[in-house]
Amino acid sequence: MADGASKGAETGETGANRKLIRPSLATHAQDGPRQSRRRRSPPAEDDTGAEASRLQTLMHLGTPLLVTLEDGEAQRGVLEWYDRDCLKLRRDQGPSIVIMKQAILHLGQDPQASAPRRGGRRGRRS
């Protein structure tokens, strides 16, 4: 009866052969250690965080900036916010402007402006 019970377990009720086939462990041991299936992509070459750090510092200090565009036009103002593609300058004369980063030729401190405004977004000290 033991043979009949095991035969019934292998074939099942439908009569199909359902024998478990398992590869030997020796074959896998020869292959060596498995590499991770999930491959991490390297960080973008141009994204080191230096640009974001610099813009964050300029924004918090309220540093007056001179932005020279590709067509030679110069814009002066204080950095209000930025993202991956553009930045916003708050100007003393005129409305605030949004400038696409791809149109910027040079970004630096404004030499004609007075000393940087300390605590641009943090508030003023008494």
C-alpha positions as CSV (number, residue, x, y, z in Angstrom):
1,M,0.0,0.0,0.0
2,A,2.8,2.3,0.6
3,D,3.8,2.1,-3.1
4,G,0.2,2.8,-4.2
5,A,0.0,5.8,-1.9
6,S,3.3,7.3,-3.2
7,K,2.3,6.5,-6.8
8,G,-1.0,8.4,-6.2
9,A,0.9,11.4,-4.8
10,E,3.2,11.5,-7.8
11,T,0.5,11.2,-10.5
12,G,-2.2,13.1,-8.7
13,E,-5.9,12.5,-9.4
14,T,-5.6,13.4,-13.1
15,G,-2.9,10.9,-13.8
16,A,-0.3,13.5,-14.9
17,N,3.3,13.0,-13.7
18,R,4.0,15.7,-11.1
19,K,7.4,14.6,-9.9
20,L,9.5,17.3,-8.3
21,I,12.7,18.0,-10.3
22,R,15.3,19.7,-8.3
23,P,18.8,20.7,-9.7
24,S,21.7,19.4,-7.7
25,L,23.5,21.9,-5.3
26,A,26.9,20.9,-6.7
27,T,26.1,22.7,-10.0
28,H,25.3,26.0,-8.3
29,A,28.4,25.8,-6.1
30,Q,30.6,25.7,-9.2
31,D,29.1,28.9,-10.6
32,G,30.4,31.0,-7.8
33,P,28.7,33.7,-5.8
34,R,25.6,35.2,-7.3
35,Q,25.7,38.8,-8.4
36,S,23.0,41.1,-7.3
37,R,20.1,41.1,-9.7
38,R,19.4,44.8,-9.0
39,R,22.0,46.9,-10.6
40,R,22.4,50.5,-9.3
41,S,22.9,53.1,-11.9
42,P,25.8,55.5,-11.3
43,P,24.9,59.0,-10.3
44,A,24.7,61.6,-13.1
45,E,28.1,63.0,-13.9
46,D,27.0,66.6,-13.7
47,D,25.0,66.2,-10.4
48,T,27.6,66.4,-7.6
49,G,25.5,68.7,-5.4
50,A,28.1,71.5,-5.7
51,E,25.7,73.7,-7.7
52,A,22.8,73.2,-5.3
53,S,25.1,73.9,-2.3
54,R,26.4,77.2,-3.9
55,L,22.9,78.4,-4.8
56,Q,21.6,77.5,-1.4
57,T,24.3,79.6,0.2
58,L,23.7,82.6,-2.1
59,M,20.0,82.4,-1.4
60,H,20.3,82.3,2.4
61,L,22.9,85.0,2.6
62,G,20.8,87.3,0.3
63,T,23.9,88.0,-1.9
64,P,23.2,90.5,-4.7
65,L,23.9,88.7,-8.0
66,L,24.8,89.7,-11.5
67,V,23.5,87.2,-14.0
68,T,24.8,87.5,-17.6
69,L,22.7,85.8,-20.2
70,E,23.9,84.3,-23.5
71,D,22.7,87.3,-25.5
72,G,24.8,89.6,-23.3
73,E,22.0,91.0,-21.2
74,A,22.8,91.5,-17.5
75,Q,20.2,91.0,-14.8
76,R,20.8,92.1,-11.2
77,G,18.9,90.8,-8.2
78,V,18.8,88.4,-5.2
79,L,18.1,84.7,-5.6
80,E,14.7,84.0,-4.3
81,W,14.4,80.3,-5.3
82,Y,15.8,77.8,-7.7
83,D,15.2,74.3,-9.1
84,R,16.8,71.9,-11.6
85,D,16.0,74.0,-14.7
86,C,15.6,77.6,-13.6
87,L,16.1,80.3,-10.9
88,K,14.1,83.3,-9.8
89,L,15.7,86.7,-9.1
90,R,14.0,89.3,-6.9
91,R,14.9,92.7,-8.4
92,D,14.8,96.1,-6.7
93,Q,13.6,97.8,-9.8
94,G,11.0,95.9,-11.7
95,P,9.2,92.6,-11.1
96,S,10.9,89.3,-10.2
97,I,12.1,87.2,-13.1
98,V,12.5,83.5,-13.8
99,I,15.6,82.6,-15.8
100,M,16.2,79.3,-17.4
101,K,19.7,77.9,-16.4
102,Q,20.5,77.0,-20.0
103,A,20.3,80.7,-20.9
104,I,22.9,81.8,-18.2
105,L,26.4,82.5,-19.4
106,H,27.8,83.7,-16.0
107,L,26.4,83.9,-12.5
108,G,28.3,85.8,-9.8
109,Q,28.2,88.4,-7.1
110,D,27.3,91.9,-8.2
111,P,30.4,94.1,-7.9
112,Q,28.3,97.3,-8.1
113,A,26.0,96.3,-5.2
114,S,26.7,97.2,-1.6
115,A,27.7,94.5,0.9
116,P,25.6,91.3,0.9
117,R,22.3,91.4,2.8
118,R,22.9,89.1,5.7
119,G,20.0,86.9,6.7
120,G,18.1,87.3,3.4
121,R,15.4,84.8,4.3
122,R,16.1,84.3,8.0
123,G,15.0,87.7,9.2
124,R,16.9,90.7,10.5
125,R,18.8,90.9,13.7
126,S,18.2,93.8,16.1
